[in-house]
Amino acid sequence: MSIVWTILLGFVAGVVAKFLHPGRENMGFIMTTLLGIVGSVVAGYAGQALGLYQAGQGAGFIGSVVGAVVLLFLYGLVKGKPAG
């Protein structure tokens, strides 16, 4: 059940991150979900490792959104560079 919860939380974090991040990235449902899941997992482990919060706390969702915003910013940098 924790995998399903992580996917749902990651999707919501990815959607919130897309609303918070300025600019327009043409990402579909799957990329938004993956962005949110990766941001959620990275921020969750980092926040717990630093002792900022415990698993299951509301701060974990905030950390997930922040992680997804950072990944969205990095995605924009990588994707926005022209080839050549």
N, C-alpha and C positions, 0 to 999 in steps of 0.2 A: 504494500500500500504506500510505502514511502516513495517509491519510484513514481507512482501516479501523482502523488502530492507534489513532488519536485517538478514534474512536467507541468502541472497546472500552475504552480507558483512561478515557474520560469516563464510560462507564456504570459501571465499577467504582468510580471516584471518587465518583459520585453515590450509589451504594448505600452506600459506606462513610460518606459524609457524612450520609446519613439515619440510620445507626446511631449516629453520634457526636452529632448535634444533638438536644437534648431537645425533646420535643413531638411532635405527630402532624400531619403534613401529608398530606392525601389526594391523593397524586400517583401517577399510573400509571407504567407502564413508559416511555412516550415522554417524559413530563415529567422523570422521573428521569434518563433518558439525556441530554436536552437540558440539564438543570441541570449534570450532570457535564461535558458537552462544553464548555459555556460557561465553567465554572469552570476546566477544564483549559486551555483556550486563553488565558484572561485571566491565570491564574497562571503559565502557561508563558512567555508573552511578558513579563510583569512581572518574573519571576525572572531571565530571561535578560538583560533590559534593565538590571536592577540589578546584574548580574554575580554573582548568588547561586549559579548553577549553569549548566551547559552542557546543550544538547539531548541527551536520551538518558540522563541521570543519574537515579539513584533519587530524588534530592531533588525532581525534577520531579513525581513521583507524589504526594509529600507536599504540595507546593505546589498540585497539582490538587485534592487533598482539602480543603485549607484554603480554596482559592477556592470550591469547591462548598459548603462549610459556610457561608461568608459569603453566598453567593447564596441558600442555603436560609434563612438568617436574614432576609435582605432580602425574600425571597418571603413568609415568614411575616408580616412587618410589613405588606406591601402587601395580601396576601390576607386578613389577619385584621381589617382595619379595616371596620367596618360602613358600609354606604352610607347616606347621609342627611345 
